[in-house]
Amino acid sequence: MKQLTRADEMLLVAIHCLGEGAYSTTILEELKDRADKKVTVGSLWVSLDGLAERGFLRKKPRPGDSGGRPRVYYALSPKGRRALKRSRDMQARLWEGVPSLD
């Protein structure tokens, strides 16, 4: 299985942390808060669609507030959860025993 890119990993972490409340606006805020990363809505949607097409995310449309456009909520799929766990474990192994950079 192909490794996640750093951008994929950041998105999956943000979505995992947001839980049931992961939709475009909250994901953008989480990326800004967690990774100090500013992303445009358009590029976010392209990335989210790509992750969904690759099977890492599930999309759940829900009716919008006040009868507006439906919001699309995102959640990790089992494949996405496994990939994120592998990425976390690989990072832990990579840094294990590395001398301090200070």
Secondary structure, 3 states (H helix, E strand, C coil): CCCCCHHHHHHHHHHHHHHHHCEHHHHHHHHHHHHCCCCCHHHHHHHHHHHHHCCCEEEEEECCHHHCCCEEEEEECHHHHHHHHHHHHHHHHHHCCCCCCC
